[in-house]
Amino acid sequence: MANNKRPSWDEYFLKLAMLASERATCPRMHCGCVLVKDRFVLATGYNGSLPGQPHCEDVGCLIVDNHCVRTNHAEMNALIQAARHGVNTSGATAYITNMSCTTCAKALIAAGIKRVVVFSDFHDTLATQFYKDAGVEIVKLPMPEKVINYDLENYSSAKKTERSK
């Protein structure tokens, strides 16, 4: 995306997922997920410990079968946030920084997610197969620019007023 180009909706929501991933508390992987329906953000999630429990970054990872089990994945946390607030996710799109693991893919499918937009692969190929078998559309895009185009010097209410004269 060029610096002056407005991001597409998919790029915009993927950038939100990237921003959510910055809250992750497991150093092994930072992942973010944003659930969207009709261009409206329903819920967000990132991989992190259960509420009130210690974070990996503070006490270390809890590894079982080469996976950290101390944290919930971003997709699970987004679905849990939606459930806690009574938000219907049926027909929504999941914007995810990393392709889901099998368990998260199954949860998203069961929650009615119909489209997944992602820019990074995951080692677990069953997620992709489960999505395809369930008719979930998978869209793989390049990673959006990490730069946020926020230019206060070239935009002000004074300049806007001058242009409208």
Secondary structure, DSSP 8 states (H G I E B T S, - for coil): --TTS---HHHHHHHHHHHHHTT---TT---EEEEEETTEEEEEEESEE-TTS--HHHH---EETTEE-SEE-HHHHHHHHHHHTT---TT-EEEESS---HHHHHHHHHTT--EEEESS--S-THHHHHHHHTT-EEEE-----S-----STT--HHHHHHHH-
